[in-house]
Amino acid sequence: MNQNLKDIVVKVLQVTLGFWVIKVLATTLGETGGLELSRYTANLGITV
């Protein structure tokens, strides 16, 4: 029973870590992609 609980806790930690890694990468790439798209297609962005 104790080993089963340990396996569950490890799996939850792995899923949580994976979620945050994917969330940070998706947010960063989304912001960067949106900025580059607006900069090159509509001449908008930080420089304006």
C-alpha positions in Angstrom: 0.0 0.0 0.0 2.8 2.4 0.8 4.6 1.8 -2.5 1.3 2.4 -4.4 0.9 5.8 -2.7 4.5 6.7 -3.5 3.9 5.8 -7.2 0.8 8.0 -7.3 2.6 10.9 -5.7 5.5 10.6 -8.2 3.1 10.4 -11.1 1.2 13.5 -9.9 4.5 15.4 -9.6 5.6 14.4 -13.1 2.3 15.5 -14.6 2.4 18.8 -12.7 6.0 19.5 -13.9 5.1 18.6 -17.4 2.1 20.9 -17.4 4.1 23.9 -16.2 6.9 23.3 -18.7 4.4 23.1 -21.6 2.5 26.1 -20.3 5.6 28.3 -20.1 6.9 27.2 -23.5 3.5 27.7 -25.2 3.0 31.1 -23.6 6.5 32.3 -24.5 6.3 31.0 -28.1 2.8 32.4 -28.5 3.9 35.9 -27.3 7.0 35.8 -29.5 5.1 34.5 -32.5 2.4 37.1 -32.1 4.9 39.9 -31.8 6.9 38.8 -34.8 3.7 38.3 -36.9 2.5 41.8 -36.1 5.9 43.3 -36.6 6.4 41.9 -40.1 2.8 41.8 -41.5 1.3 45.0 -40.1 4.4 47.0 -39.2 3.4 47.1 -35.6 5.1 45.9 -32.5 7.5 47.2 -29.9 9.4 49.3 -32.4 6.3 51.4 -33.2 
